[in-house]
Amino acid sequence: MSLRYALLGLLADEPASGYDLARTFEISLQRWAWHARHSQIYPELNKLADEGLIDVVDEGARGRRTYAITDSGRTELREWLIHPPTAPLVRNESVLRLFLLNTLDTADRKVLLRGYQREASEAGADIENIIERFDLQPDSDNQPWFGRLAAEYGRRTYAAQLAWSTWAQDQLQAWEQDHPRT
């Protein structure tokens, strides 16, 4: 369901084609916020158009359509943004792996936890580069500033994941000492 709102939000910034939207997902959103494939984006654009939430504002070469959000689309996007679900559904593959950690042997548990630590360190470094670019960029239309807020969320999330992964490895080591193999 969030793909719908991601598309509305992107179109609220400026009209775009399905290709342009797919590129935005690929370049800006895929790693940090939301993944969507062409095969998901185009059917969702058709649904949004059928519901009157977006309009086709231009048709170019080879049937390329440019979409823009309608007033109804802005209203729906606003409602979604300001009324988050009270019990959101979570699909977090990383946390699911942690719930199933007991199915691995000790060496594999360590590999998994070190992987979380490496991911946090690498992603943290990447987000620092993004933040540096935001901080060097003039704030002409407020867009970079809001992107900076999202980037800061990422910075703090990966810092927390890095701290957690160190703690988790210490916990695993302590558990292993208390539960020697028999």
Summary of the structure (lengths in Angstrom):
residues: 182
radius of gyration: 21.1
end to end distance: 49.6
largest distance: 71.2
contacts: 452
relative contact order: 0.09
helix: 71%
strand: 7%
